[in-house]
Amino acid sequence: MHRFEELKIWQKAMDITENCYRATDSFPKEEKYGLTSQLRRSAVSIPSNIAEGAGRNTNGEFKQFLGIANGSSYELLTQLYLSKRLNLITEEKVRPIINEVVQVTKMSYALQRTLNKS
C-alpha cells in the first residue's frame, strides 16, 4: 500500500481537476449536464483511480488502476480539444491543462514500469 497523498502524480492530478473545475465555470449553462459534467467527471477520475490503486494490495492492482487513470486522461484530453473547437475555452486557458494531463500520463507510464520491476 502506498500513501497516495505523498505521490507527485496524485498531487498533479488533483491540480488538473481543480483547473478543470475553474475552466468550466465559464461554460454556457446549457452545457451543465453535457460537456461540463463530462469534463469534470473524467478529471476527477484521474486522481481517484491513482488513489484507489495506491490502496490496493499488490503492485499489479496498482498498475491496473494507473491504466484506468490513463484512459481517463485521454478522455479528458479529447473533451478539452472539443471544448476548444467549440470555442468554449481559449487556447491560452486550455493549453496549460493539456500540458499537465500529458505530463501526468507520462508519469503514470513511468510509475507502471517501476511497478513492473518490483
PDB file as gemmi writes it, atoms N, CA and C in Angstrom:
CRYST1    1.000    1.000    1.000  90.00  90.00  90.00 P 1                      
ATOM      1  N   MET A   1       0.845  -1.187   0.000  1.00  0.00           N  
ATOM      2  CA  MET A   1       0.000   0.000   0.000  1.00  0.00           C  
ATOM      3  C   MET A   1       0.890   1.250   0.000  1.00  0.00           C  
ATOM      4  N   HIS A   2       0.508   2.216  -0.788  1.00  0.00           N  
ATOM      5  CA  HIS A   2       1.249   3.469  -0.913  1.00  0.00           C  
ATOM      6  C   HIS A   2       0.420   4.602  -0.319  1.00  0.00           C  
ATOM      7  N   ARG A   3       1.079   5.597   0.234  1.00  0.00           N  
ATOM      8  CA  ARG A   3       0.370   6.790   0.725  1.00  0.00           C  
ATOM      9  C   ARG A   3       0.135   7.709  -0.478  1.00  0.00           C  
ATOM     10  N   PHE A   4      -1.081   7.674  -1.000  1.00  0.00           N  
ATOM     11  CA  PHE A   4      -1.354   8.386  -2.243  1.00  0.00           C  
ATOM     12  C   PHE A   4      -1.158   9.885  -2.124  1.00  0.00           C  
ATOM     13  N   GLU A   5      -1.401  10.446  -0.931  1.00  0.00           N  
ATOM     14  CA  GLU A   5      -1.259  11.903  -0.763  1.00  0.00           C  
ATOM     15  C   GLU A   5       0.178  12.371  -0.984  1.00  0.00           C  
ATOM     16  N   GLU A   6       1.125  11.451  -0.831  1.00  0.00           N  
ATOM     17  CA  GLU A   6       2.536  11.797  -1.000  1.00  0.00           C  
ATOM     18  C   GLU A   6       3.028  11.603  -2.435  1.00  0.00           C  
ATOM     19  N   LEU A   7       2.209  10.973  -3.267  1.00  0.00           N  
ATOM     20  CA  LEU A   7       2.609  10.721  -4.651  1.00  0.00           C  
ATOM     21  C   LEU A   7       2.499  11.996  -5.486  1.00  0.00           C  
ATOM     22  N   LYS A   8       3.588  12.379  -6.143  1.00  0.00           N  
ATOM     23  CA  LYS A   8       3.571  13.584  -7.001  1.00  0.00           C  
ATOM     24  C   LYS A   8       2.533  13.467  -8.113  1.00  0.00           C  
ATOM     25  N   ILE A   9       2.364  12.260  -8.650  1.00  0.00           N  
ATOM     26  CA  ILE A   9       1.397  12.055  -9.722  1.00  0.00           C  
ATOM     27  C   ILE A   9      -0.023  12.357  -9.239  1.00  0.00           C  
ATOM     28  N   TRP A  10      -0.340  11.958  -8.016  1.00  0.00           N  
ATOM     29  CA  TRP A  10      -1.672  12.236  -7.458  1.00  0.00           C  
ATOM     30  C   TRP A  10      -1.840  13.738  -7.229  1.00  0.00           C  
ATOM     31  N   GLN A  11      -0.804  14.389  -6.698  1.00  0.00           N  
ATOM     32  CA  GLN A  11      -0.871  15.831  -6.453  1.00  0.00           C  
ATOM     33  C   GLN A  11      -1.093  16.601  -7.745  1.00  0.00           C  
ATOM     34  N   LYS A  12      -0.368  16.218  -8.805  1.00  0.00           N  
ATOM     35  CA  LYS A  12      -0.536  16.880 -10.106  1.00  0.00           C  
ATOM     36  C   LYS A  12      -1.924  16.601 -10.687  1.00  0.00           C  
ATOM     37  N   ALA A  13      -2.414  15.395 -10.502  1.00  0.00           N  
ATOM     38  CA  ALA A  13      -3.753  15.052 -10.990  1.00  0.00           C  
ATOM     39  C   ALA A  13      -4.817  15.868 -10.253  1.00  0.00           C  
ATOM     40  N   MET A  14      -4.599  16.122  -8.991  1.00  0.00           N  
ATOM     41  CA  MET A  14      -5.527  16.972  -8.237  1.00  0.00           C  
ATOM     42  C   MET A  14      -5.498  18.411  -8.770  1.00  0.00           C  
ATOM     43  N   ASP A  15      -4.317  18.892  -9.138  1.00  0.00           N  
ATOM     44  CA  ASP A  15      -4.201  20.232  -9.740  1.00  0.00           C  
ATOM     45  C   ASP A  15      -4.985  20.299 -11.045  1.00  0.00           C  
ATOM     46  N   ILE A  16      -4.887  19.250 -11.854  1.00  0.00           N  
ATOM     47  CA  ILE A  16      -5.632  19.191 -13.117  1.00  0.00           C  
ATOM     48  C   ILE A  16      -7.122  19.287 -12.845  1.00  0.00           C  
ATOM     49  N   THR A  17      -7.585  18.521 -11.877  1.00  0.00           N  
ATOM     50  CA  THR A  17      -9.012  18.513 -11.552  1.00  0.00           C  
ATOM     51  C   THR A  17      -9.471  19.900 -11.123  1.00  0.00           C  
ATOM     52  N   GLU A  18      -8.717  20.517 -10.260  1.00  0.00           N  
ATOM     53  CA  GLU A  18      -9.043  21.869  -9.800  1.00  0.00           C  
ATOM     54  C   GLU A  18      -9.078  22.845 -10.977  1.00  0.00           C  
ATOM     55  N   ASN A  19      -8.087  22.758 -11.853  1.00  0.00           N  
ATOM     56  CA  ASN A  19      -8.025  23.647 -13.016  1.00  0.00           C  
ATOM     57  C   ASN A  19      -9.197  23.407 -13.978  1.00  0.00           C  
ATOM     58  N   CYS A  20      -9.620  22.165 -14.119  1.00  0.00           N  
ATOM     59  CA  CYS A  20     -10.768  21.854 -14.985  1.00  0.00           C  
ATOM     60  C   CYS A  20     -12.058  22.432 -14.408  1.00  0.00           C  
ATOM     61  N   TYR A  21     -12.217  22.328 -13.109  1.00  0.00           N  
ATOM     62  CA  TYR A  21     -13.404  22.919 -12.486  1.00  0.00           C  
ATOM     63  C   TYR A  21     -13.432  24.426 -12.707  1.00  0.00           C  
ATOM     64  N   ARG A  22     -12.289  25.079 -12.530  1.00  0.00           N  
ATOM     65  CA  ARG A  22     -12.232  26.530 -12.734  1.00  0.00           C  
ATOM     66  C   ARG A  22     -12.493  26.894 -14.200  1.00  0.00           C  
ATOM     67  N   ALA A  23     -11.909  26.120 -15.104  1.00  0.00           N  
ATOM     68  CA  ALA A  23     -12.049  26.415 -16.536  1.00  0.00           C  
ATOM     69  C   ALA A  23     -13.487  26.242 -17.006  1.00  0.00           C  
ATOM     70  N   THR A  24     -14.208  25.285 -16.451  1.00  0.00           N  
ATOM     71  CA  THR A  24     -15.576  25.025 -16.905  1.00  0.00           C  
ATOM     72  C   THR A  24     -16.610  25.917 -16.223  1.00  0.00           C  
ATOM     73  N   ASP A  25     -16.187  26.692 -15.240  1.00  0.00           N  
ATOM     74  CA  ASP A  25     -17.110  27.637 -14.592  1.00  0.00           C  
ATOM     75  C   ASP A  25     -17.736  28.605 -15.592  1.00  0.00           C  
ATOM     76  N   SER A  26     -16.995  28.934 -16.629  1.00  0.00           N  
ATOM     77  CA  SER A  26     -17.482  29.918 -17.608  1.00  0.00           C  
ATOM     78  C   SER A  26     -18.196  29.272 -18.799  1.00  0.00           C  
ATOM     79  N   PHE A  27     -18.327  27.944 -18.803  1.00  0.00           N  
ATOM     80  CA  PHE A  27     -19.043  27.276 -19.895  1.00  0.00           C  
ATOM     81  C   PHE A  27     -20.519  27.666 -19.841  1.00  0.00           C  
ATOM     82  N   PRO A  28     -21.196  27.651 -20.983  1.00  0.00           N  
ATOM     83  CA  PRO A  28     -22.622  28.006 -21.016  1.00  0.00           C  
ATOM     84  C   PRO A  28     -23.459  27.069 -20.130  1.00  0.00           C  
ATOM     85  N   LYS A  29     -24.527  27.605 -19.594  1.00  0.00           N  
ATOM     86  CA  LYS A  29     -25.403  26.829 -18.698  1.00  0.00           C  
ATOM     87  C   LYS A  29     -25.989  25.600 -19.391  1.00  0.00           C  
ATOM     88  N   GLU A  30     -26.224  25.673 -20.694  1.00  0.00           N  
ATOM     89  CA  GLU A  30     -26.795  24.524 -21.404  1.00  0.00           C  
ATOM     90  C   GLU A  30     -25.810  23.346 -21.479  1.00  0.00           C  
ATOM     91  N   GLU A  31     -24.547  23.586 -21.145  1.00  0.00           N  
ATOM     92  CA  GLU A  31     -23.548  22.512 -21.115  1.00  0.00           C  
ATOM     93  C   GLU A  31     -23.389  21.895 -19.723  1.00  0.00           C  
ATOM     94  N   LYS A  32     -24.172  22.389 -18.759  1.00  0.00           N  
ATOM     95  CA  LYS A  32     -24.032  21.915 -17.377  1.00  0.00           C  
ATOM     96  C   LYS A  32     -24.112  20.392 -17.269  1.00  0.00           C  
ATOM     97  N   TYR A  33     -25.046  19.782 -17.979  1.00  0.00           N  
ATOM     98  CA  TYR A  33     -25.205  18.328 -17.923  1.00  0.00           C  
ATOM     99  C   TYR A  33     -24.568  17.629 -19.119  1.00  0.00           C  
ATOM    100  N   GLY A  34     -23.870  18.384 -19.926  1.00  0.00           N  
ATOM    101  CA  GLY A  34     -23.194  17.830 -21.096  1.00  0.00           C  
ATOM    102  C   GLY A  34     -21.689  17.853 -20.901  1.00  0.00           C  
ATOM    103  N   LEU A  35     -21.035  18.684 -21.672  1.00  0.00           N  
ATOM    104  CA  LEU A  35     -19.578  18.710 -21.696  1.00  0.00           C  
ATOM    105  C   LEU A  35     -18.977  19.135 -20.352  1.00  0.00           C  
ATOM    106  N   THR A  36     -19.603  20.072 -19.668  1.00  0.00           N  
ATOM    107  CA  THR A  36     -19.090  20.499 -18.356  1.00  0.00           C  
ATOM    108  C   THR A  36     -19.030  19.320 -17.395  1.00  0.00           C  
ATOM    109  N   SER A  37     -20.134  18.590 -17.301  1.00  0.00           N  
ATOM    110  CA  SER A  37     -20.199  17.433 -16.407  1.00  0.00           C  
ATOM    111  C   SER A  37     -19.205  16.362 -16.820  1.00  0.00           C  
ATOM    112  N   GLN A  38     -19.115  16.089 -18.110  1.00  0.00           N  
ATOM    113  CA  GLN A  38     -18.215  15.050 -18.617  1.00  0.00           C  
ATOM    114  C   GLN A  38     -16.753  15.401 -18.351  1.00  0.00           C  
ATOM    115  N   LEU A  39     -16.399  16.650 -18.598  1.00  0.00           N  
ATOM    116  CA  LEU A  39     -15.029  17.110 -18.338  1.00  0.00           C  
ATOM    117  C   LEU A  39     -14.666  16.943 -16.871  1.00  0.00           C  
ATOM    118  N   ARG A  40     -15.563  17.367 -16.010  1.00  0.00           N  
ATOM    119  CA  ARG A  40     -15.296  17.294 -14.573  1.00  0.00           C  
ATOM    120  C   ARG A  40     -15.200  15.851 -14.098  1.00  0.00           C  
ATOM    121  N   ARG A  41     -16.069  14.993 -14.603  1.00  0.00           N  
ATOM    122  CA  ARG A  41     -16.041  13.590 -14.180  1.00  0.00           C  
ATOM    123  C   ARG A  41     -14.768  12.889 -14.636  1.00  0.00           C  
ATOM    124  N   SER A  42     -14.338  13.139 -15.856  1.00  0.00           N  
ATOM    125  CA  SER A  42     -13.105  12.486 -16.309  1.00  0.00           C  
ATOM    126  C   SER A  42     -11.900  13.051 -15.558  1.00  0.00           C  
ATOM    127  N   ALA A  43     -11.912  14.343 -15.238  1.00  0.00           N  
ATOM    128  CA  ALA A  43     -10.810  14.937 -14.459  1.00  0.00           C  
ATOM    129  C   ALA A  43     -10.751  14.334 -13.058  1.00  0.00           C  
ATOM    130  N   VAL A  44     -11.894  14.204 -12.406  1.00  0.00           N  
ATOM    131  CA  VAL A  44     -11.955  13.628 -11.054  1.00  0.00           C  
ATOM    132  C   VAL A  44     -11.507  12.169 -11.068  1.00  0.00           C  
ATOM    133  N   SER A  45     -11.786  11.476 -12.152  1.00  0.00           N  
ATOM    134  CA  SER A  45     -11.455  10.068 -12.265  1.00  0.00           C  
ATOM    135  C   SER A  45      -9.944   9.810 -12.217  1.00  0.00           C  
ATOM    136  N   ILE A  46      -9.149  10.751 -12.671  1.00  0.00           N  
ATOM    137  CA  ILE A  46      -7.697  10.540 -12.727  1.00  0.00           C  
ATOM    138  C   ILE A  46      -7.103  10.392 -11.319  1.00  0.00           C  
ATOM    139  N   PRO A  47      -7.220  11.406 -10.438  1.00  0.00           N  
ATOM    140  CA  PRO A  47      -6.638  11.223  -9.099  1.00  0.00           C  
ATOM    141  C   PRO A  47      -7.373  10.154  -8.294  1.00  0.00           C  
ATOM    142  N   SER A  48      -8.658   9.962  -8.557  1.00  0.00           N  
ATOM    143  CA  SER A  48      -9.420   8.941  -7.832  1.00  0.00           C  
ATOM    144  C   SER A  48      -8.880   7.548  -8.116  1.00  0.00           C  
ATOM    145  N   ASN A  49      -8.597   7.255  -9.370  1.00  0.00           N  
ATOM    146  CA  ASN A  49      -8.064   5.938  -9.722  1.00  0.00           C  
ATOM    147  C   ASN A  49      -6.629   5.760  -9.233  1.00  0.00           C  
ATOM    148  N   ILE A  50      -5.857   6.822  -9.232  1.00  0.00           N  
ATOM    149  CA  ILE A  50      -4.494   6.739  -8.677  1.00  0.00           C  
ATOM    150  C   ILE A  50      -4.573   6.399  -7.188  1.00  0.00           C  
ATOM    151  N   ALA A  51      -5.459   7.086  -6.476  1.00  0.00           N  
ATOM    152  CA  ALA A  51      -5.620   6.832  -5.040  1.00  0.00           C  
ATOM    153  C   ALA A  51      -6.132   5.420  -4.782  1.00  0.00           C  
ATOM    154  N   GLU A  52      -7.127   5.000  -5.555  1.00  0.00           N  
ATOM    155  CA  GLU A  52      -7.669   3.653  -5.358  1.00  0.00           C  
ATOM    156  C   GLU A  52      -6.604   2.592  -5.625  1.00  0.00           C  
ATOM    157  N   GLY A  53      -5.835   2.769  -6.674  1.00  0.00           N  
ATOM    158  CA  GLY A  53      -4.772   1.818  -6.978  1.00  0.00           C  
ATOM    159  C   GLY A  53      -3.705   1.780  -5.895  1.00  0.00           C  
ATOM    160  N   ALA A  54      -3.381   2.945  -5.355  1.00  0.00           N  
ATOM    161  CA  ALA A  54      -2.370   3.014  -4.293  1.00  0.00           C  
ATOM    162  C   ALA A  54      -2.819   2.259  -3.048  1.00  0.00           C  
ATOM    163  N   GLY A  55      -4.113   2.168  -2.857  1.00  0.00           N  
ATOM    164  CA  GLY A  55      -4.645   1.487  -1.689  1.00  0.00           C  
ATOM    165  C   GLY A  55      -4.844  -0.005  -1.872  1.00  0.00           C  
ATOM    166  N   ARG A  56      -4.559  -0.513  -3.039  1.00  0.00           N  
ATOM    167  CA  ARG A  56      -4.726  -1.941  -3.310  1.00  0.00           C  
ATOM    168  C   ARG A  56      -3.581  -2.751  -2.730  1.00  0.00           C  
ATOM    169  N   ASN A  57      -3.738  -4.057  -2.750  1.00  0.00           N  
ATOM    170  CA  ASN A  57      -2.790  -4.953  -2.083  1.00  0.00           C  
ATOM    171  C   ASN A  57      -1.522  -5.260  -2.864  1.00  0.00           C  
ATOM    172  N   THR A  58      -1.592  -5.177  -4.186  1.00  0.00           N  
ATOM    173  CA  THR A  58      -0.420  -5.566  -4.977  1.00  0.00           C  
ATOM    174  C   THR A  58      -0.044  -4.477  -5.972  1.00  0.00           C  
ATOM    175  N   ASN A  59       1.207  -4.541  -6.414  1.00  0.00           N  
ATOM    176  CA  ASN A  59       1.667  -3.612  -7.445  1.00  0.00           C  
ATOM    177  C   ASN A  59       0.915  -3.826  -8.757  1.00  0.00           C  
ATOM    178  N   GLY A  60       0.532  -5.081  -9.022  1.00  0.00           N  
ATOM    179  CA  GLY A  60      -0.235  -5.371 -10.230  1.00  0.00           C  
ATOM    180  C   GLY A  60      -1.580  -4.668 -10.227  1.00  0.00           C  
ATOM    181  N   GLU A  61      -2.229  -4.667  -9.061  1.00  0.00           N  
ATOM    182  CA  GLU A  61      -3.508  -3.955  -8.950  1.00  0.00           C  
ATOM    183  C   GLU A  61      -3.302  -2.453  -9.103  1.00  0.00           C  
ATOM    184  N   PHE A  62      -2.248  -1.933  -8.487  1.00  0.00           N  
ATOM    185  CA  PHE A  62      -1.944  -0.505  -8.597  1.00  0.00           C  
ATOM    186  C   PHE A  62      -1.728  -0.149 -10.064  1.00  0.00           C  
ATOM    187  N   LYS A  63      -0.965  -0.974 -10.758  1.00  0.00           N  
ATOM    188  CA  LYS A  63      -0.688  -0.748 -12.178  1.00  0.00           C  
ATOM    189  C   LYS A  63      -1.985  -0.724 -12.993  1.00  0.00           C  
ATOM    190  N   GLN A  64      -2.909  -1.622 -12.668  1.00  0.00           N  
ATOM    191  CA  GLN A  64      -4.190  -1.675 -13.376  1.00  0.00           C  
ATOM    192  C   GLN A  64      -4.953  -0.355 -13.212  1.00  0.00           C  
ATOM    193  N   PHE A  65      -4.959   0.194 -12.007  1.00  0.00           N  
ATOM    194  CA  PHE A  65      -5.680   1.445 -11.777  1.00  0.00           C  
ATOM    195  C   PHE A  65      -4.964   2.630 -12.412  1.00  0.00           C  
ATOM    196  N   LEU A  66      -3.642   2.558 -12.522  1.00  0.00           N  
ATOM    197  CA  LEU A  66      -2.919   3.597 -13.261  1.00  0.00           C  
ATOM    198  C   LEU A  66      -3.321   3.559 -14.730  1.00  0.00           C  
ATOM    199  N   GLY A  67      -3.544   2.369 -15.246  1.00  0.00           N  
ATOM    200  CA  GLY A  67      -4.022   2.229 -16.626  1.00  0.00           C  
ATOM    201  C   GLY A  67      -5.398   2.846 -16.809  1.00  0.00           C  
ATOM    202  N   ILE A  68      -6.264   2.658 -15.826  1.00  0.00           N  
ATOM    203  CA  ILE A  68      -7.599   3.271 -15.883  1.00  0.00           C  
ATOM    204  C   ILE A  68      -7.465   4.791 -15.831  1.00  0.00           C  
ATOM    205  N   ALA A  69      -6.565   5.286 -14.984  1.00  0.00           N  
ATOM    206  CA  ALA A  69      -6.322   6.733 -14.907  1.00  0.00           C  
ATOM    207  C   ALA A  69      -5.829   7.266 -16.252  1.00  0.00           C  
ATOM    208  N   ASN A  70      -4.992   6.477 -16.935  1.00  0.00           N  
ATOM    209  CA  ASN A  70      -4.519   6.888 -18.268  1.00  0.00           C  
ATOM    210  C   ASN A  70      -5.693   7.012 -19.241  1.00  0.00           C  
ATOM    211  N   GLY A  71      -6.604   6.071 -19.181  1.00  0.00           N  
ATOM    212  CA  GLY A  71      -7.786   6.137 -20.039  1.00  0.00           C  
ATOM    213  C   GLY A  71      -8.587   7.394 -19.778  1.00  0.00           C  
ATOM    214  N   SER A  72      -8.753   7.737 -18.511  1.00  0.00           N  
ATOM    215  CA  SER A  72      -9.466   8.965 -18.153  1.00  0.00           C  
ATOM    216  C   SER A  72      -8.711  10.193 -18.629  1.00  0.00           C  
ATOM    217  N   SER A  73      -7.385  10.119 -18.624  1.00  0.00           N  
ATOM    218  CA  SER A  73      -6.571  11.239 -19.119  1.00  0.00           C  
ATOM    219  C   SER A  73      -6.819  11.488 -20.604  1.00  0.00           C  
ATOM    220  N   TYR A  74      -6.870  10.408 -21.365  1.00  0.00           N  
ATOM    221  CA  TYR A  74      -7.122  10.552 -22.801  1.00  0.00           C  
ATOM    222  C   TYR A  74      -8.553  11.020 -23.075  1.00  0.00           C  
ATOM    223  N   GLU A  75      -9.477  10.560 -22.264  1.00  0.00           N  
ATOM    224  CA  GLU A  75     -10.858  11.041 -22.366  1.00  0.00           C  
ATOM    225  C   GLU A  75     -10.899  12.543 -22.094  1.00  0.00           C  
ATOM    226  N   LEU A  76     -10.213  12.972 -21.038  1.00  0.00           N  
ATOM    227  CA  LEU A  76     -10.168  14.390 -20.700  1.00  0.00           C  
ATOM    228  C   LEU A  76      -9.527  15.205 -21.815  1.00  0.00           C  
ATOM    229  N   LEU A  77      -8.436  14.716 -22.372  1.00  0.00           N  
ATOM    230  CA  LEU A  77      -7.800  15.430 -23.483  1.00  0.00           C  
ATOM    231  C   LEU A  77      -8.766  15.627 -24.643  1.00  0.00           C  
ATOM    232  N   THR A  78      -9.505  14.596 -24.990  1.00  0.00           N  
ATOM    233  CA  THR A  78     -10.485  14.691 -26.076  1.00  0.00           C  
ATOM    234  C   THR A  78     -11.521  15.763 -25.775  1.00  0.00           C  
ATOM    235  N   GLN A  79     -12.004  15.787 -24.559  1.00  0.00           N  
ATOM    236  CA  GLN A  79     -13.022  16.766 -24.171  1.00  0.00           C  
ATOM    237  C   GLN A  79     -12.459  18.190 -24.152  1.00  0.00           C  
ATOM    238  N   LEU A  80     -11.209  18.336 -23.757  1.00  0.00           N  
ATOM    239  CA  LEU A  80     -10.575  19.653 -23.793  1.00  0.00           C  
ATOM    240  C   LEU A  80     -10.401  20.137 -25.231  1.00  0.00           C  
ATOM    241  N   TYR A  81      -9.956  19.234 -26.119  1.00  0.00           N  
ATOM    242  CA  TYR A  81      -9.825  19.606 -27.534  1.00  0.00           C  
ATOM    243  C   TYR A  81     -11.180  19.990 -28.127  1.00  0.00           C  
ATOM    244  N   LEU A  82     -12.214  19.246 -27.778  1.00  0.00           N  
ATOM    245  CA  LEU A  82     -13.554  19.560 -28.273  1.00  0.00           C  
ATOM    246  C   LEU A  82     -14.025  20.915 -27.747  1.00  0.00           C  
ATOM    247  N   SER A  83     -13.780  21.176 -26.482  1.00  0.00           N  
ATOM    248  CA  SER A  83     -14.161  22.470 -25.891  1.00  0.00           C  
ATOM    249  C   SER A  83     -13.493  23.618 -26.629  1.00  0.00           C  
ATOM    250  N   LYS A  84     -12.249  23.416 -27.001  1.00  0.00           N  
ATOM    251  CA  LYS A  84     -11.519  24.440 -27.764  1.00  0.00           C  
ATOM    252  C   LYS A  84     -12.128  24.596 -29.154  1.00  0.00           C  
ATOM    253  N   ARG A  85     -12.426  23.483 -29.815  1.00  0.00           N  
ATOM    254  CA  ARG A  85     -13.012  23.533 -31.165  1.00  0.00           C  
ATOM    255  C   ARG A  85     -14.378  24.202 -31.161  1.00  0.00           C  
ATOM    256  N   LEU A  86     -15.109  24.048 -30.059  1.00  0.00           N  
ATOM    257  CA  LEU A  86     -16.435  24.668 -29.943  1.00  0.00           C  
ATOM    258  C   LEU A  86     -16.363  26.093 -29.393  1.00  0.00           C  
ATOM    259  N   ASN A  87     -15.148  26.591 -29.218  1.00  0.00           N  
ATOM    260  CA  ASN A  87     -14.918  27.942 -28.686  1.00  0.00           C  
ATOM    261  C   ASN A  87     -15.523  28.151 -27.300  1.00  0.00           C  
ATOM    262  N   LEU A  88     -15.514  27.100 -26.489  1.00  0.00           N  
ATOM    263  CA  LEU A  88     -15.982  27.210 -25.110  1.00  0.00           C  
ATOM    264  C   LEU A  88     -14.837  27.614 -24.185  1.00  0.00           C  
ATOM    265  N   ILE A  89     -13.607  27.447 -24.675  1.00  0.00           N  
ATOM    266  CA  ILE A  89     -12.417  27.770 -23.890  1.00  0.00           C  
ATOM    267  C   ILE A  89     -11.342  28.277 -24.851  1.00  0.00           C  
ATOM    268  N   THR A  90     -10.549  29.209 -24.378  1.00  0.00           N  
ATOM    269  CA  THR A  90      -9.498  29.769 -25.231  1.00  0.00           C  
ATOM    270  C   THR A  90      -8.259  28.874 -25.218  1.00  0.00           C  
ATOM    271  N   GLU A  91      -7.452  29.044 -26.230  1.00  0.00           N  
ATOM    272  CA  GLU A  91      -6.190  28.300 -26.317  1.00  0.00           C  
ATOM    273  C   GLU A  91      -5.311  28.579 -25.100  1.00  0.00           C  
ATOM    274  N   GLU A  92      -5.264  29.829 -24.683  1.00  0.00           N  
ATOM    275  CA  GLU A  92      -4.390  30.165 -23.547  1.00  0.00           C  
ATOM    276  C   GLU A  92      -4.880  29.572 -22.228  1.00  0.00           C  
ATOM    277  N   LYS A  93      -6.165  29.274 -22.115  1.00  0.00           N  
ATOM    278  CA  LYS A  93      -6.677  28.620 -20.907  1.00  0.00           C  
ATOM    279  C   LYS A  93      -6.537  27.107 -20.975  1.00  0.00           C  
ATOM    280  N   VAL A  94      -6.715  26.541 -22.169  1.00  0.00           N  
ATOM    281  CA  VAL A  94      -6.719  25.090 -22.301  1.00  0.00           C  
ATOM    282  C   VAL A  94      -5.312  24.493 -22.410  1.00  0.00           C  
ATOM    283  N   ARG A  95      -4.395  25.210 -23.015  1.00  0.00           N  
ATOM    284  CA  ARG A  95      -3.047  24.664 -23.252  1.00  0.00           C  
ATOM    285  C   ARG A  95      -2.337  24.233 -21.962  1.00  0.00           C  
ATOM    286  N   PRO A  96      -2.339  25.050 -20.892  1.00  0.00           N  
ATOM    287  CA  PRO A  96      -1.666  24.600 -19.668  1.00  0.00           C  
ATOM    288  C   PRO A  96      -2.292  23.331 -19.082  1.00  0.00           C  
ATOM    289  N   ILE A  97      -3.599  23.188 -19.191  1.00  0.00           N  
ATOM    290  CA  ILE A  97      -4.261  21.987 -18.676  1.00  0.00           C  
ATOM    291  C   ILE A  97      -3.860  20.783 -19.513  1.00  0.00           C  
ATOM    292  N   ILE A  98      -3.865  20.938 -20.827  1.00  0.00           N  
ATOM    293  CA  ILE A  98      -3.449  19.846 -21.720  1.00  0.00           C  
ATOM    294  C   ILE A  98      -2.019  19.420 -21.397  1.00  0.00           C  
ATOM    295  N   ASN A  99      -1.135  20.393 -21.208  1.00  0.00           N  
ATOM    296  CA  ASN A  99       0.254  20.075 -20.882  1.00  0.00           C  
ATOM    297  C   ASN A  99       0.369  19.305 -19.564  1.00  0.00           C  
ATOM    298  N   GLU A 100      -0.447  19.679 -18.579  1.00  0.00           N  
ATOM    299  CA  GLU A 100      -0.445  18.972 -17.296  1.00  0.00           C  
ATOM    300  C   GLU A 100      -0.927  17.530 -17.462  1.00  0.00           C  
ATOM    301  N   VAL A 101      -1.973  17.345 -18.274  1.00  0.00           N  
ATOM    302  CA  VAL A 101      -2.508  15.990 -18.493  1.00  0.00           C  
ATOM    303  C   VAL A 101      -1.448  15.111 -19.167  1.00  0.00           C  
ATOM    304  N   VAL A 102      -0.776  15.656 -20.157  1.00  0.00           N  
ATOM    305  CA  VAL A 102       0.278  14.897 -20.848  1.00  0.00           C  
ATOM    306  C   VAL A 102       1.385  14.532 -19.863  1.00  0.00           C  
ATOM    307  N   GLN A 103       1.748  15.458 -19.007  1.00  0.00           N  
ATOM    308  CA  GLN A 103       2.796  15.198 -18.014  1.00  0.00           C  
ATOM    309  C   GLN A 103       2.378  14.086 -17.044  1.00  0.00           C  
ATOM    310  N   VAL A 104       1.129  14.123 -16.571  1.00  0.00           N  
ATOM    311  CA  VAL A 104       0.656  13.094 -15.648  1.00  0.00           C  
ATOM    312  C   VAL A 104       0.610  11.732 -16.338  1.00  0.00           C  
ATOM    313  N   THR A 105       0.237  11.713 -17.599  1.00  0.00           N  
ATOM    314  CA  THR A 105       0.212  10.452 -18.346  1.00  0.00           C  
ATOM    315  C   THR A 105       1.619   9.862 -18.453  1.00  0.00           C  
ATOM    316  N   LYS A 106       2.594  10.704 -18.744  1.00  0.00           N  
ATOM    317  CA  LYS A 106       3.987  10.243 -18.811  1.00  0.00           C  
ATOM    318  C   LYS A 106       4.453   9.723 -17.453  1.00  0.00           C  
ATOM    319  N   MET A 107       4.082  10.419 -16.390  1.00  0.00           N  
ATOM    320  CA  MET A 107       4.446   9.982 -15.038  1.00  0.00           C  
ATOM    321  C   MET A 107       3.805   8.623 -14.738  1.00  0.00           C  
ATOM    322  N   SER A 108       2.586   8.441 -15.192  1.00  0.00           N  
ATOM    323  CA  SER A 108       1.884   7.180 -14.957  1.00  0.00           C  
ATOM    324  C   SER A 108       2.578   6.024 -15.652  1.00  0.00           C  
ATOM    325  N   TYR A 109       2.961   6.219 -16.911  1.00  0.00           N  
ATOM    326  CA  TYR A 109       3.661   5.160 -17.635  1.00  0.00           C  
ATOM    327  C   TYR A 109       4.994   4.828 -16.958  1.00  0.00           C  
ATOM    328  N   ALA A 110       5.690   5.850 -16.479  1.00  0.00           N  
ATOM    329  CA  ALA A 110       6.966   5.620 -15.790  1.00  0.00           C  
ATOM    330  C   ALA A 110       6.742   4.858 -14.483  1.00  0.00           C  
ATOM    331  N   LEU A 111       5.710   5.224 -13.746  1.00  0.00           N  
ATOM    332  CA  LEU A 111       5.400   4.529 -12.493  1.00  0.00           C  
ATOM    333  C   LEU A 111       5.002   3.084 -12.763  1.00  0.00           C  
ATOM    334  N   GLN A 112       4.262   2.856 -13.842  1.00  0.00           N  
ATOM    335  CA  GLN A 112       3.893   1.485 -14.197  1.00  0.00           C  
ATOM    336  C   GLN A 112       5.133   0.644 -14.495  1.00  0.00           C  
ATOM    337  N   ARG A 113       6.090   1.218 -15.191  1.00  0.00           N  
ATOM    338  CA  ARG A 113       7.338   0.493 -15.484  1.00  0.00           C  
ATOM    339  C   ARG A 113       8.071   0.151 -14.185  1.00  0.00           C  
ATOM    340  N   THR A 114       8.102   1.093 -13.247  1.00  0.00           N  
ATOM    341  CA  THR A 114       8.741   0.860 -11.948  1.00  0.00           C  
ATOM    342  C   THR A 114       8.033  -0.260 -11.190  1.00  0.00           C  
ATOM    343  N   LEU A 115       6.699  -0.261 -11.234  1.00  0.00           N  
ATOM    344  CA  LEU A 115       5.938  -1.294 -10.534  1.00  0.00           C  
ATOM    345  C   LEU A 115       6.178  -2.671 -11.152  1.00  0.00           C  
ATOM    346  N   ASN A 116       6.435  -2.712 -12.456  1.00  0.00           N  
ATOM    347  CA  ASN A 116       6.745  -3.982 -13.129  1.00  0.00           C  
ATOM    348  C   ASN A 116       8.031  -4.596 -12.594  1.00  0.00           C  
ATOM    349  N   LYS A 117       8.984  -3.722 -12.256  1.00  0.00           N  
ATOM    350  CA  LYS A 117      10.297  -4.201 -11.821  1.00  0.00           C  
ATOM    351  C   LYS A 117      10.306  -4.701 -10.381  1.00  0.00           C  
ATOM    352  N   SER A 118       9.334  -4.235  -9.584  1.00  0.00           N  
ATOM    353  CA  SER A 118       9.354  -4.630  -8.180  1.00  0.00           C  
ATOM    354  C   SER A 118       8.434  -5.792  -7.873  1.00  0.00           C  
TER     355      SER A 118                                                      
END                                                                             
